[in-house]
Amino acid sequence: MTVPAFITTFLSAKCPDSGPIGEHEDLVDKGVLNSMHFVELLYLIEAELDTELSLDDVTADDLRTIAAIRDRFFPEPV
């Protein structure tokens, strides 16, 4: 499954000068995400999934790349 458009739109808005963001590119190292952006991103994912995510169940690695976000929160249906 592809990452929902709202994720890539959010990431691009946070760092418009970063250029294209690769699927496996580290969002922290590229300067796209900081700690406040992580929280905002979690709220967006919660709203999209219509569920509350426990911070005990989410790690920084779950949000480190676009591929990680896709795999953790928007996996292919079985």
C-alpha positions as CSV (number, residue, x, y, z in Angstrom):
1,M,0.0,0.0,0.0
2,T,1.2,3.5,-0.6
3,V,1.5,6.1,2.1
4,P,-1.6,8.3,2.2
5,A,-1.1,11.7,0.5
6,F,-1.7,13.6,3.7
7,I,1.6,12.1,5.1
8,T,3.7,13.3,2.2
9,T,2.0,16.6,2.1
10,F,2.6,17.0,5.9
11,L,6.3,16.1,5.5
12,S,6.8,18.4,2.5
13,A,5.2,21.3,4.4
14,K,7.5,20.8,7.4
15,C,10.6,21.2,5.3
16,P,9.8,22.7,1.9
17,D,13.5,23.3,1.1
18,S,14.4,19.6,1.6
19,G,13.4,18.6,-2.0
20,P,12.0,15.2,-2.8
21,I,11.9,12.8,0.1
22,G,12.9,9.2,-0.7
23,E,10.9,6.4,0.8
24,H,13.8,5.1,2.8
25,E,15.4,8.5,3.6
26,D,15.8,9.2,7.3
27,L,13.4,12.0,8.1
28,V,15.3,13.2,11.2
29,D,18.7,13.2,9.5
30,K,17.2,15.1,6.5
31,G,15.8,17.7,8.9
32,V,12.2,17.0,8.0
33,L,11.0,15.9,11.4
34,N,11.8,17.1,14.9
35,S,10.2,16.1,18.2
36,M,7.2,18.4,17.8
37,H,6.6,17.2,14.3
38,F,6.6,13.6,15.6
39,V,3.7,14.5,17.8
40,E,1.8,16.3,15.0
41,L,2.4,13.3,12.7
42,L,1.0,10.9,15.3
43,Y,-2.1,13.0,15.7
44,L,-2.6,13.0,11.9
45,I,-2.2,9.2,11.8
46,E,-4.6,8.7,14.7
47,A,-7.2,10.9,12.9
48,E,-6.8,8.9,9.7
49,L,-7.0,5.6,11.4
50,D,-9.8,6.8,13.7
51,T,-8.0,5.3,16.7
52,E,-5.8,6.4,19.6
53,L,-2.2,5.2,19.5
54,S,-0.4,4.5,22.7
55,L,3.0,6.1,22.9
56,D,4.1,2.8,24.5
57,D,3.4,1.1,21.2
58,V,5.0,3.6,18.9
59,T,8.8,4.1,18.5
60,A,10.8,6.7,16.8
61,D,11.8,4.1,14.3
62,D,8.1,3.7,13.3
63,L,8.2,7.3,12.0
64,R,11.8,7.5,10.8
65,T,11.2,6.9,7.1
66,I,8.2,7.1,4.8
67,A,8.5,3.3,4.3
68,A,8.5,2.7,8.1
69,I,5.3,4.8,8.4
70,R,3.7,2.9,5.6
71,D,4.7,-0.5,7.0
72,R,3.7,0.3,10.6
73,F,0.5,2.1,10.1
74,F,-0.8,1.4,6.6
75,P,0.2,-2.1,5.7
76,E,-1.1,-4.1,2.7
77,P,-4.3,-5.8,3.5
78,V,-4.0,-9.6,3.8
